[in-house]
Amino acid sequence: MAAASLLLQSAGRLLLRPIPRAAHEVSLPRRLYSSQATGTSKPQTDMLLQRAQQDLTLEYKALEERMISRVGNLDRGLDALEDTTNGH
């Protein structure tokens, strides 16, 4: 039983990931430009938000695929553990 608990803890730790970088870009300070400088203009927030949303969508899709893979590995590990426990 302790092995199953360790396996679950290990799988849980593997699923933890830092916040995607795109979310950090959206939370940057508001004044990213200078209206007095020449050649600079206010960044288009709609475009930044759209890019951040696309990045997050890709990140969550990758996270979902990793979770599915790891849950499958966890299920196989638990099945193997049950087989060895029931076999004895």
Secondary structure, 3 states (H helix, E strand, C coil): CHHHHHHHHHHHHHHCCCCCHHHHHHCCCCCCCCCCCCCCCCCCHHHHHHHHHHHHHHHHHHHHHHHHHHHHHHHHHHHHHHHHHHHC
